[in-house]
Amino acid sequence: MSLKGAVASPNIYGFGERNYDFKLNNGRYTIWGRDEPKVVETGNGGGNVYGHHPVGLVRDQKGAHSIVYLRNSNGMDVVVDNSKIEFLVVGGIYDLAFFVGDNRPDNVVSLYHQYSGNWTMMPFWSMGNQQSRWGYQDIHRIRTIINKFKDYDIPLDVMWNDLDYMQEKEDFTINSAKFPPAEMKNLFQTEKKKWVPLIDAGVKVERARARGASEGIKRDIFIKNFKGDNMPGKVWPGRVHFPDFFHPKCDAYWADMLEDLYKKMPFDGIWLDMNEIANFNNGELDRNGKTKYEEIPYQPGNRELRTKTISMDAVHYGNIQEWDVHELFSIMQNRATHKYLK
């Protein structure tokens, strides 16, 4: 479906997420979350990265600001043509909202925030000085990094760990040989630093050490394929299933799994990663052929929407298809995680 209209000027910003100039030039901009950080936007479609933000800010010739927001969770392209905006959307609900402000952009952004429910207040420490990267292979490396910050008199409040701390990249585990929990706890308490571990969206199902897979299967809270079986994907630990955060029992499952990790090594926050949902396969693992969603006449970004994610006909609780809620997985996971952390 095409929705097209004129705005006050060609000074248009937003419609993310992408790596691009601040002001949008004339072009086609895809909105569809995917785990592809290396892409640089060209304005030709397909430059989309992690987030889904179908909201644009316009600054007119007199300096007044307004916002146009299409509240839709399906794949889309946004075409900017001077002072015209066109939404090319493949389905879902079409709920347009407009906000009119003044010469201060923060005022109209505040109206948008109020409409969308405002934001959760972050803990004070999360606004401090933080260090994060992949490759901290053991506790000795973490201790060295903390000491280097002190040597160079650089403030440091929080350390983040990528999946290096896990056993074979499996959620809810700790490699106790390289990251002894007692030593880790003592280090962060002594140095008065916060610790934030990474958790991926995919739960390892083969040769699993933690109970993430067994409990997920027992409680029947994983996303299903079109046959009704737990849909397999592939990410860092290998074969995985993905929790279905639309399922009414999934929040309790997720809280229990995070609590298992917390009991091994207390943490202060959680780094939720690869929840676009990211998948190393294009669609369901071990499945050949195309679904009807690969045959649609218009593909945002000029590529199949299942590229580097799960199948569009994957089924969530309530018989909801991934096609319609792909862009809601991360916020549903965020909500469940925030509920636990409170």
C-alpha positions as CSV (number, residue, x, y, z in Angstrom):
1,M,0.0,0.0,0.0
2,S,1.2,3.5,-0.8
3,L,0.5,6.5,1.5
4,K,1.8,9.8,0.0
5,G,1.6,13.4,1.1
6,A,3.3,16.8,1.1
7,V,5.1,18.3,4.1
8,A,6.2,21.8,4.8
9,S,9.8,21.6,3.5
10,P,12.5,19.2,2.2
11,N,14.3,19.4,5.6
12,I,13.4,15.9,6.7
13,Y,15.1,13.9,9.4
14,G,14.6,10.4,11.0
15,F,13.0,7.3,9.5
16,G,15.6,5.0,11.0
17,E,17.6,3.1,11.7
18,R,20.5,3.6,9.3
19,N,24.0,4.9,9.0
20,Y,23.6,8.1,7.1
21,D,23.7,11.9,7.1
22,F,21.6,13.7,9.6
23,K,19.3,15.2,7.0
24,L,17.7,12.8,4.5
25,N,18.4,13.5,0.9
26,N,15.9,12.5,-1.9
27,G,15.9,8.7,-1.9
28,R,14.3,5.5,-0.8
29,Y,14.9,4.4,2.8
30,T,14.0,0.9,4.1
31,I,12.6,0.3,7.6
32,W,13.0,-3.3,8.7
33,G,15.2,-4.4,11.6
34,R,18.1,-6.6,10.7
35,D,21.5,-7.4,12.2
36,E,23.7,-5.7,9.6
37,P,25.9,-3.0,11.2
38,K,28.3,-2.6,8.3
39,V,25.7,-1.2,5.9
40,V,26.1,2.5,4.9
41,E,22.9,4.1,3.5
42,T,23.0,5.2,-0.1
43,G,19.4,6.3,-0.5
44,N,18.6,3.5,-2.9
45,G,16.8,1.2,-0.4
46,G,18.2,-1.7,1.6
47,G,20.4,0.4,3.9
48,N,18.4,-0.5,7.0
49,V,20.0,-1.8,10.1
50,Y,18.8,-2.7,13.6
51,G,15.8,-0.5,14.5
52,H,12.3,0.2,13.3
53,H,11.4,3.9,13.6
54,P,8.8,5.1,11.0
55,V,8.8,8.6,12.4
56,G,10.2,11.7,10.7
57,L,10.8,15.2,11.8
58,V,10.3,18.2,9.4
59,R,11.7,21.7,9.8
60,D,9.9,24.3,7.7
61,Q,11.4,27.4,6.2
62,K,10.4,29.5,9.2
63,G,12.1,27.1,11.6
64,A,9.0,25.4,13.0
65,H,9.0,21.7,13.5
66,S,6.5,18.9,13.0
67,I,6.5,15.1,13.1
68,V,4.8,12.5,11.0
69,Y,4.5,9.0,12.5
70,L,3.2,5.8,10.8
71,R,2.4,3.4,13.6
72,N,3.0,0.2,11.7
73,S,5.1,-2.8,12.4
74,N,5.5,-4.3,8.9
75,G,8.3,-3.9,6.4
76,M,8.3,-0.6,4.5
77,D,10.2,1.8,2.3
78,V,10.0,5.5,2.9
79,V,10.5,7.6,-0.3
80,V,11.6,11.2,0.2
81,D,11.1,13.5,-2.8
82,N,11.8,17.1,-1.9
83,S,8.9,18.1,0.3
84,K,6.9,14.8,-0.3
85,I,7.0,11.7,1.7
86,E,5.6,8.3,0.6
87,F,5.2,5.2,2.7
88,L,5.3,1.9,0.7
89,V,4.1,-0.7,3.2
90,V,3.6,-4.4,2.7
91,G,0.8,-4.9,5.3
92,G,-0.5,-4.4,8.7
93,I,-2.3,-1.5,10.4
94,Y,-2.1,2.0,9.0
95,D,-2.3,4.4,11.9
96,L,-0.9,7.9,11.0
97,A,-0.2,10.5,13.7
98,F,0.9,14.1,13.2
99,F,2.5,16.5,15.8
100,V,2.8,20.2,15.3
101,G,5.4,22.1,17.3
102,D,7.4,25.4,17.3
103,N,10.9,26.5,16.6
104,R,12.3,24.1,19.2
105,P,12.6,20.5,18.0
106,D,12.6,19.1,21.5
107,N,9.0,20.4,22.1
108,V,7.5,18.5,19.2
109,V,9.6,15.4,20.1
110,S,8.2,15.7,23.6
111,L,4.7,15.5,22.1
112,Y,5.7,12.3,20.2
113,H,7.1,10.9,23.5
114,Q,3.9,11.6,25.3
115,Y,1.8,9.9,22.6
116,S,4.0,6.8,22.6
117,G,3.9,6.4,26.4
118,N,7.1,8.2,27.3
119,W,10.3,6.3,28.3
120,T,11.4,4.2,31.2
121,M,13.8,6.1,33.5
122,M,17.3,4.6,33.3
123,P,19.2,3.8,36.5
124,F,21.6,6.6,37.4
125,W,24.7,4.4,37.0
126,S,23.8,3.6,33.4
127,M,24.6,7.2,32.5
128,G,28.2,6.8,33.7
129,N,31.4,6.0,31.9
130,Q,31.3,2.5,30.3
131,Q,33.6,0.1,28.5
132,S,32.3,-2.6,26.1
133,R,33.8,-4.8,23.4
134,W,34.1,-8.3,22.1
135,G,37.3,-10.2,22.9
136,Y,37.8,-10.0,26.7
137,Q,38.7,-13.7,27.0
138,D,39.1,-14.1,30.8
139,I,39.0,-12.4,34.1
140,H,42.7,-11.5,33.8
141,R,41.9,-9.4,30.7
142,I,39.0,-7.7,32.5
143,R,41.2,-6.9,35.5
144,T,43.9,-5.5,33.2
145,I,41.4,-3.2,31.4
146,I,40.1,-1.9,34.7
147,N,43.7,-1.2,35.9
148,K,44.6,0.5,32.7
149,F,41.7,2.9,33.2
150,K,43.1,3.7,36.6
151,D,46.6,4.1,35.3
152,Y,45.5,6.7,32.8
153,D,43.1,8.3,35.2
154,I,40.1,7.6,32.9
155,P,36.8,7.3,34.8
156,L,35.1,4.0,34.5
157,D,31.8,2.9,36.1
158,V,30.5,-0.1,34.1
159,M,32.1,-3.0,32.3
160,W,30.1,-4.9,29.6
161,N,31.0,-8.5,28.5
162,D,30.2,-9.9,25.1
163,L,29.6,-13.7,24.8
164,D,33.2,-14.4,25.7
165,Y,32.1,-15.1,29.3
166,M,29.7,-17.9,28.3
167,Q,30.4,-21.6,27.8
168,E,30.5,-22.2,24.1
169,K,28.4,-19.1,23.5
170,E,25.3,-20.5,25.3
171,D,22.9,-18.2,27.1
172,F,22.6,-18.4,30.9
173,T,26.0,-20.0,31.3
174,I,29.4,-18.8,32.6
175,N,32.8,-20.3,31.7
176,S,33.9,-20.8,35.3
177,A,37.4,-21.7,34.3
178,K,38.1,-18.4,32.6
179,F,35.6,-16.3,34.6
180,P,35.5,-17.8,38.1
181,P,32.2,-16.4,39.6
182,A,33.7,-15.8,43.1
183,E,36.7,-13.9,41.6
184,M,34.4,-12.0,39.3
185,K,32.1,-10.9,42.1
186,N,35.0,-9.9,44.3
187,L,36.7,-7.9,41.5
188,F,33.6,-5.8,40.7
189,Q,32.7,-5.3,44.3
190,T,36.3,-4.3,45.2
191,E,36.6,-2.0,42.2
192,K,33.1,-0.6,42.7
193,K,32.2,-1.3,39.1
194,K,28.9,-2.5,37.6
195,W,28.8,-5.6,35.3
196,V,26.5,-6.0,32.3
197,P,26.6,-9.4,30.5
198,L,25.3,-10.0,27.0
199,I,22.3,-12.3,26.3
200,D,21.4,-13.4,22.8
201,A,17.9,-14.0,21.6
202,G,18.6,-17.6,20.4
203,V,18.6,-20.4,23.0
204,K,21.0,-23.2,22.3
205,V,19.3,-26.6,21.9
206,E,22.1,-29.1,21.1
207,R,24.5,-30.2,23.9
208,A,23.1,-27.5,26.1
209,R,24.5,-27.0,29.6
210,A,22.0,-24.6,30.9
211,R,18.3,-25.4,31.2
212,G,17.2,-22.7,28.8
213,A,16.3,-25.2,26.0
214,S,14.8,-27.9,28.2
215,E,12.6,-25.5,30.2
216,G,11.6,-23.7,27.0
217,I,10.5,-27.0,25.5
218,K,8.8,-28.1,28.7
219,R,6.9,-24.9,29.0
220,D,6.2,-24.8,25.3
221,I,7.2,-21.1,24.9
222,F,9.3,-21.1,21.7
223,I,8.3,-19.6,18.4
224,K,6.7,-22.3,16.1
225,N,7.2,-23.0,12.4
226,F,4.2,-23.4,10.0
227,K,3.9,-27.0,11.1
228,G,3.5,-26.2,14.8
229,D,7.0,-27.4,15.7
230,N,9.6,-25.3,17.5
231,M,11.2,-23.3,14.7
232,P,15.0,-23.8,14.5
233,G,17.5,-21.1,13.6
234,K,21.2,-20.7,13.8
235,V,23.3,-18.2,15.6
236,W,26.6,-18.2,17.6
237,P,26.1,-21.4,19.6
238,G,24.7,-23.3,16.6
239,R,21.2,-24.6,16.5
240,V,18.7,-22.5,18.5
241,H,15.1,-21.8,19.3
242,F,13.7,-18.4,20.0
243,P,11.5,-17.5,22.9
244,D,8.0,-16.2,22.0
245,F,7.5,-13.2,24.1
246,F,3.8,-13.0,23.0
247,H,3.2,-16.2,25.0
248,P,1.7,-15.5,28.4
249,K,4.1,-17.9,30.1
250,C,7.2,-16.6,28.4
251,D,7.9,-13.7,30.9
252,A,8.1,-16.2,33.8
253,Y,10.4,-18.5,31.8
254,W,12.7,-15.6,30.9
255,A,12.8,-14.3,34.5
256,D,13.7,-17.8,35.7
257,M,16.5,-18.2,33.1
258,L,18.0,-14.7,34.0
259,E,17.7,-15.6,37.7
260,D,19.8,-18.8,37.0
261,L,22.5,-16.6,35.6
262,Y,22.3,-14.1,38.4
263,K,22.7,-16.8,41.0
264,K,26.0,-17.8,39.3
265,M,27.3,-14.3,38.9
266,P,25.3,-11.2,40.0
267,F,24.8,-8.6,37.3
268,D,23.6,-5.0,37.3
269,G,22.0,-4.9,33.9
270,I,21.5,-7.0,30.7
271,W,22.8,-6.4,27.2
272,L,20.1,-7.8,24.9
273,D,21.7,-8.7,21.6
274,M,20.6,-10.1,18.2
275,N,16.9,-9.5,18.9
276,E,16.0,-8.2,15.5
277,I,15.6,-11.4,15.4
278,A,19.1,-12.2,14.0
279,N,19.6,-15.5,12.3
280,F,22.6,-16.8,10.3
281,N,20.2,-18.6,8.0
282,N,17.6,-16.9,5.7
283,G,14.5,-18.1,7.3
284,E,13.9,-21.4,9.1
285,L,17.0,-23.7,9.4
286,D,16.8,-27.0,7.4
287,R,13.9,-25.7,5.3
288,N,14.1,-25.4,1.5
289,G,11.9,-23.4,-0.9
290,K,10.0,-20.2,-0.6
291,T,6.9,-19.2,1.2
292,K,4.2,-16.9,-0.1
293,Y,6.0,-14.0,1.6
294,E,9.0,-14.4,-0.7
295,E,6.6,-14.1,-3.7
296,I,5.0,-10.8,-2.9
297,P,5.2,-8.3,-5.7
298,Y,7.0,-5.6,-3.6
299,Q,9.9,-6.3,-1.3
300,P,11.1,-3.4,0.9
301,G,14.9,-3.0,0.4
302,N,14.8,-5.1,-2.7
303,R,15.4,-8.3,-0.8
304,E,13.4,-11.0,0.8
305,L,12.3,-10.0,4.3
306,R,13.5,-13.3,5.8
307,T,17.1,-12.4,4.9
308,K,19.2,-13.0,8.1
309,T,16.1,-13.5,10.2
310,I,13.4,-16.1,10.8
311,S,10.7,-17.2,8.4
312,M,7.9,-14.7,7.8
313,D,5.3,-17.5,8.3
314,A,6.8,-18.4,11.8
315,V,3.9,-18.5,14.3
316,H,3.7,-16.7,17.6
317,Y,1.2,-17.4,20.4
318,G,-2.4,-16.5,19.3
319,N,-1.6,-17.6,15.7
320,I,0.2,-14.3,15.0
321,Q,2.7,-14.5,12.1
322,E,6.2,-13.1,12.2
323,W,5.3,-11.1,9.0
324,D,3.2,-8.8,11.2
325,V,5.3,-8.7,14.4
326,H,8.9,-9.1,13.4
327,E,9.5,-5.5,14.5
328,L,8.0,-6.1,17.9
329,F,10.2,-8.9,19.1
330,S,12.8,-6.7,20.6
331,I,10.4,-4.5,22.5
332,M,8.6,-7.5,23.9
333,Q,11.9,-9.0,25.0
334,N,12.9,-5.6,26.5
335,R,9.6,-5.5,28.4
336,A,10.1,-9.0,29.8
337,T,13.7,-8.2,30.8
338,H,12.7,-4.9,32.5
339,K,9.9,-6.7,34.4
340,Y,12.5,-9.1,35.8
341,L,15.1,-6.4,36.6
342,K,12.6,-4.3,38.6
